[in-house]
């Protein structure tokens, strides 16, 4: 799939100090968006870019595809246009640009994570806020893709964003949305941790695992809830599409992702490793919240790691896609 920038490649990111001050804010050495009215709380820096690339490859492995909508024949045409909303580091966009070299891929985000020196020729980045009117004409794109904006959109803004995605979609084109759930089939010990803010989801665990940022996790979780983030948005994607009024042939696909994966031992090890790291790094916070000693805490984490395997604890990744109605 094409080359990506990384924190090891200093050439890939040059920031003007004045524009950086306006566009970004810095907390404990991490760079964050500084855009008014944007609820997205994850960082925007080189470490986050690497995290997003890793997440993309994991998701592609889980699904064995980059999308579910029946658009392969459309995207193979030389005039095809694809919009990746909330493109982040551009991992999905770059992969698609390589797979469909005749198509034009536009990645949209509130600020750029993408490399400035190495990128596919058929990829263009557009800086814009998905919660506002998109800077495109009606009926522009053949395929509009949006993934993992649970932390970026409030419950109230989801319908507006869906309306905008459909507005810029061509009649007959496809919209695809992808979101994730928290954990299911939790054992009693694991539920104790979950109730304390340990969101049993591989996406979050990879984020905090890669960046040693777990001490900020519980605080961040509470902030997201207070600001209106909807952790159950994965359940509402079909409803959003039905209520929009211009979509048909709405389909949903669900991938249950088990900590004890029968399909891949390596995947199970990766997920369990992330969970174990999360428990270890969160120890100063959770041991106090659970009111247990260090020794008791260590025993509880071992019990939880055993539970998620024995009880087949899992989370879900949901894809919903639909086509825009062609009016005759």
N, C-alpha and C positions, 0 to 999 in steps of 0.2 A: 504494500500500500504506500507509497510515497514517504517522504522524510518528514519528521516532526522536529520541532524545536524542543529543547530541554534546558534545565538549569545549568547544564554543563556547557551549553553553547551561548556565550555571552553576546555574540553578534546578533542574536535573534530578537533582542529587545532593547531599543533605545528610547528613552522617555524624556521629553522636554520638561524641565523642572517646573516651569510655571503652569503648563497645561496639566502636569501630573498632580499638582496641588489641588487644582479644581476638580479633576476627574476622580482622584483616588484619595483615600485616607489610610493611615497606617496605625495598626494596633499590635503591640508586642512583636514588632518586626515583620508582620504580615501586611500585605497590601489588599485593600478592600475597595469595592465600588463606593463612590461618593456622589451618587446621582440622586437628586431629590425625588422623594416619593417611591423609590425602588425598595422593595422589601427583601431582596436577595441578600443573605447574610454570609454566604461562603466567600472565601478570598478570591482575589484576582491577581495572581502572581505566578512565578515560575514553578513553584512547588505545586500549586493548584493545576497548572497546565499539565504537569506530569501525572497528577492524580486523575485528571479527566481522560487523558490518553489511556491509562491503565483501566479505568472504568469502561471505556468504550470497547476495548478488546475483550474484557470479561463478558459484557453484555452480548457482544457478537458471538462469543463462544456459547453462551447459554441458549441463545435463540438460533444459532447456526444461520443467521441472516442479519442484515441491517434494517429490514423492514418487513411487514407482513402484507401490505396492500398489493393488489395485483397490477403493478405498474411497470414491470420489467420491460414490456414491449413499448411503453410510452417513453421511458427514460432512455431507450436506445436510439431514439430519433435525434437528429442533429439540432432540432429547434426546441428540445425539451428544456424546461426551466424548473429548478428545484429550489425550495426555500427551507432552510434549516433555522428554526426559530429558537433563540437561546442557544446559539451554536457553541458558546464557550471556547474551548481550545481548538474547535474546528475538526475534531477527530472523526466524527461521523461524516461531515462534509468532505473532508479530504479523502476518506475511504470511498465515498460515493463518486467523487470527481475522478478517481482512478478507475473505478469500475465502469463508469459511464463517461468516457472522455469526450463524447459528442454533446453532452448536456452542459448547461450552464448552471452552476450551483451558487446560490447566494446564502451566506451565513449572516444571520442577524443577531446582534447582542448589544447590550448597553455600553460595553467597552471591549476592546480587542484582547483576546488571549493568543491570537494566532501569530506564527512567525512572520516576520516582515521580509525575509530574504529567501525563504524556501516555501513555496506553496504551489499547488497545481495551477496550471494556467487557466483552467476553466472555473476557478473559484474566485469569488469576489466577496469581500466583507463589507457589510453596511452597519454603521453604528445607529441603533435606534432602540427605543423602549417598546417592548411588545404590549405594554399596558396602554399605550397611546395609539393614535392612528398610524398604521404602518405606512412607510413612504413609498408605496407602490400603487399603481393603478388597479382598478377592479379587473378581475379575470386575467391575471398575469401568469400564474404558476400552474404547472401540471401536477405537481406534488408538493404538499406542504407538510413538513415533519416537525414535531415538537416533542421533546423528551425531558423528563425529570425537572419540571418547573414547580413541583409541590412547594418548595421553599421560596419561590420567587413570586407566587401569585396568592392573593388572599381569596377567600371564599367569594367575596363580592365581585372580584374582577374576572373570575374565570369565564362567565358568559360573554363579557365584553371582548375578551381576547379571542374566544372561539369565533365570535362574529367577525372579527377582523381577519382571522385566518381564512374563513370562508369567503369573505369579500374579495380577497386577492387570489383566490383559487379559481381556475377556469372551470366552466361547466363541463362535467365529465371527468374532471381531475379528482385526485384523492387527497384527503386529509388523514394523517395518522398521528395519534397521541399515545404516549407511553409514560406510565407512572408505576409506583411501587407501594407495597403495603408494609406494615410492621409484622411482628411475628405471630404465628399461630401454633396451637398445641404446645403451649408453654407448660413446663412442669412447675411445681410450687416454688422451688428455689429460683428458677429462672424468672418467674413472674415477680418475685420480690425485687430482682434487679430491674426488670422492665418497668415496674411501678416507680422506680427511682429515676427513670429517665434514660435507661439504656435501651435505645431504639434498636431492636434486633433486626437489622437490615444490612445486607452486604454493602450497599451503596454508602451508607454512613460509616460503617466500620472501616471500609477501605479509605475513606476520606481522613478519618482521624488516625488510622493506623499509619498512613503514609506521612502524616505531617506532625506526629507527636503532639497533637492538639487536643488530647482528650480531656485535659483539665477544664477546658472551656465548654465541653459538650453540654453538661446539664444546664448551665446558664443559657446557652444558645437555644436549647430546646424550649425553655420557658419563654424566651423572647419571641421565638417563632409562633408559639401558641398565642401569646398576648397580641401579636400583630395580625392575627387572623389567618395564618397559614393553615391549610386544610390537609391534615395527614390522612384523610380518607378520600382524597380526590380520585384515587385509583378506582373507587367504586362508582364514581359519578360521571365518568367519561362518556359512557353510552347516553346517559340522561342529557348531558350537555349537548351532544350531537343531535339527539332527537328534538330537543327544545329549540335548537337553532332554526329549524324550519326549512333549510335549503339543502339538507343532506339526506341521502338515501343509501340503501344497501349497507347499513351499519353492522359491522362485525366486531366481535371481541375475541381475543386470544389471551390465554392466561398461562403463564409458566410458574408452577410451584417450584421453589428453589429450596431444597432440603439441606440442612447442615450435615446430614448423613446421606450424601448423594450416592445412590446406587449406580448412576450412570458414569460417575467420574470420581475416583479416589482422590485425584489431585485437586479437584474442585472442592471436595469436602475438607481436605487439609487446609486449603486457602481460607475458606470461610471460618473454620474452627480456629485457625491461627489468628485471624483477625479478632474473633470474639475473645480469645484468651488474652491477646494484647490489650484489648479494650478493658477487660476486667482488671488487669494488672495496673494499667495507667490510671484508671479511675479509682484506685484503692483509697487514696487520701480523702476523696469526697464521699464515696459510697460506704466506707467502713463507718464513718461518722453518722451518715444518714440512716444506716441500718442498725447503728448502735451495737457494733460487734468489735471484738478485738482483732488485731492483725491476723492472729492464728485462725480465729473463727472465719474471718473473711476469706482467707486462702482456702479453707475447707469448703466454704460455700461456692466459690468459683469452680472448684473441681467437681462439685456435685452438679452445678449448672451445666458445665461442659459435658458431663456424662448424660444429663437429662436430654439435652437437645439431640443427642445421637439416639438414645434409647426410645424417646417419644416421637422421633421424626419431626422435630420442630422445623418449621419452614416459613418463608415469606413468599409473597406473590409479586410477579412483574406482569403488568397488564398492558396489552396493546389494543387500541380501538381504532378502526379505520372506517372511512365512509367516502362515498363519491358525491360530488356536487350535482344537483339535479339539472338536467338539460331542459330548458323550457322551449317548447315547440310553438 
